[in-house]
């Protein structure tokens, strides 16, 4: 699965203003609502479900990245929002370090194999130090889209 197939380009923010995990999740959901990928009346339900999931175990897996995610019956199409927070957020990460890059993944509940493919695509790239470094250095949506395209292309060549 390619990142550019699931990342909503209108839901990329290279300058998140949130100062907490929950606020950042809300900010990313707001972008998905604005992009037409989440119905506004479902936004709060999704936020509650994501935070409930986070409270069971942090999705901050270290190296400054977090991938909050849910499978939900009201999600019609897989969607990923990306946020970069220069100041860093406390996601209760495994390594105790602040999170600077957040990939929020929403998946249809009835398509678990697609959810796993998306998680593999996201984690596969976020586990690479070079990808994380260039992502953090991105200052525009175009920078992020270019990086995602390069990551997709390099995967095809391996």
C-alpha positions as CSV (number, residue, x, y, z in Angstrom):
1,X,0.0,0.0,0.0
2,X,1.3,3.4,-1.0
3,X,1.3,6.3,1.5
4,X,0.0,8.7,-1.2
5,X,-3.1,6.4,-1.6
6,X,-4.1,6.9,2.0
7,X,-2.8,10.2,3.2
8,X,-5.3,13.0,2.7
9,X,-3.2,15.9,1.2
10,X,-5.6,18.5,2.6
11,X,-5.0,17.0,6.0
12,X,-1.3,17.6,6.3
13,X,-0.1,20.3,8.7
14,X,3.6,21.1,9.1
15,X,2.9,23.4,12.0
16,X,0.5,21.9,14.6
17,X,-0.4,24.4,17.2
18,X,-1.7,21.9,19.8
19,X,0.1,21.6,23.1
20,X,-1.3,18.2,24.2
21,X,-1.9,14.8,22.7
22,X,-5.7,15.1,22.8
23,X,-5.7,18.6,21.3
24,X,-3.4,17.3,18.5
25,X,-5.8,14.4,17.7
26,X,-8.6,17.0,17.6
27,X,-6.6,19.2,15.3
28,X,-5.9,16.4,12.9
29,X,-9.6,15.3,13.0
30,X,-10.6,18.8,12.2
31,X,-8.5,18.7,9.1
32,X,-10.1,15.5,8.0
33,X,-13.5,17.1,8.5
34,X,-12.6,20.1,6.5
35,X,-11.2,17.8,3.7
36,X,-14.5,16.0,3.6
37,X,-13.2,12.7,4.8
38,X,-15.0,12.7,8.2
39,X,-18.5,13.8,8.7
40,X,-18.6,16.7,11.2
41,X,-21.2,15.0,13.3
42,X,-18.9,12.0,13.8
43,X,-15.8,14.0,14.7
44,X,-16.3,13.9,18.5
45,X,-17.2,10.2,18.5
46,X,-13.9,9.5,16.6
47,X,-11.9,11.7,19.0
48,X,-13.3,9.8,22.0
49,X,-12.6,6.4,20.4
50,X,-9.0,7.4,19.5
51,X,-8.3,8.8,23.0
52,X,-9.9,5.7,24.6
53,X,-7.5,3.6,22.4
54,X,-4.5,5.8,23.4
55,X,-5.4,5.4,27.1
56,X,-5.1,1.6,26.7
57,X,-1.6,1.9,25.3
58,X,0.3,4.8,23.8
59,X,0.8,4.8,20.0
60,X,3.9,6.9,20.5
61,X,6.4,4.2,19.6
62,X,9.6,6.3,20.1
63,X,11.9,8.4,17.9
64,X,9.5,11.4,18.0
65,X,6.6,9.7,16.2
66,X,3.1,8.6,17.1
67,X,0.4,6.8,15.1
68,X,-2.9,7.1,16.8
69,X,-5.4,4.9,15.0
70,X,-8.9,3.4,15.1
71,X,-11.0,0.9,13.2
72,X,-14.5,2.2,13.3
73,X,-17.8,1.2,11.8
74,X,-18.6,4.8,10.7
75,X,-15.3,5.1,8.7
76,X,-16.2,4.6,5.1
77,X,-12.8,5.1,3.5
78,X,-9.3,4.8,5.0
79,X,-7.7,8.2,5.7
80,X,-4.5,9.4,7.2
81,X,-3.8,12.9,8.5
82,X,-0.3,14.1,9.3
83,X,0.8,16.7,11.7
84,X,4.2,18.0,12.7
85,X,4.6,19.7,16.0
86,X,7.9,21.6,16.4
87,X,7.6,21.9,20.2
88,X,6.8,18.2,20.7
89,X,3.9,16.6,22.4
90,X,3.6,14.2,25.4
91,X,2.2,11.0,23.9
92,X,3.5,8.8,26.8
93,X,5.9,7.3,24.2
94,X,7.8,4.1,24.8
95,X,11.1,6.0,24.9
96,X,9.7,8.8,27.1
97,X,10.6,11.4,24.4
98,X,8.2,14.1,23.0
99,X,6.4,13.4,19.7
100,X,7.0,15.7,16.8
101,X,5.3,13.7,13.9
102,X,1.8,12.3,14.2
103,X,0.1,10.1,11.6
104,X,-3.6,9.7,12.5
105,X,-5.1,6.7,10.8
106,X,-8.8,6.0,10.5
107,X,-9.9,2.7,9.0
108,X,-13.2,1.0,8.2
109,X,-13.9,-1.6,10.9
110,X,-14.9,-4.3,8.4
111,X,-11.5,-4.2,6.5
112,X,-8.9,-5.3,9.0
113,X,-6.4,-6.5,6.4
114,X,-6.3,-3.0,4.8
115,X,-5.8,-1.5,8.2
116,X,-2.8,-3.8,8.7
117,X,-1.4,-2.9,5.3
118,X,-1.7,0.8,6.1
119,X,0.0,0.4,9.5
120,X,2.8,-1.5,7.8
121,X,3.2,1.3,5.2
122,X,3.2,4.0,7.9
123,X,5.5,2.1,10.4
124,X,7.8,0.9,7.6
125,X,8.6,4.5,6.7
126,X,8.6,6.0,10.2
127,X,11.0,3.3,11.4
128,X,13.6,4.8,9.0
129,X,15.7,7.6,10.5
130,X,16.2,9.4,7.2
131,X,12.4,9.5,6.6
132,X,11.8,10.9,10.1
133,X,14.5,13.5,9.7
134,X,13.1,14.8,6.3
135,X,9.6,14.7,7.7
136,X,10.5,16.9,10.6
137,X,12.4,19.3,8.3
138,X,9.3,19.6,6.0
139,X,7.8,23.1,6.2
140,X,5.1,22.8,3.6
141,X,2.5,20.3,2.6
142,X,4.3,20.0,-0.7
143,X,7.5,19.0,1.1
144,X,5.6,16.2,2.9
145,X,3.9,15.0,-0.3
146,X,7.2,14.9,-2.1
147,X,8.7,12.8,0.7
148,X,5.7,10.5,0.7
149,X,6.1,10.1,-3.1
150,X,9.8,9.3,-2.8
151,X,9.1,6.8,0.0
152,X,6.4,5.1,-2.2
153,X,8.8,5.0,-5.2
154,X,11.7,3.6,-3.3
155,X,9.4,0.8,-1.9
156,X,8.5,-0.1,-5.5
157,X,12.2,-0.4,-6.4
158,X,13.1,-2.8,-3.6
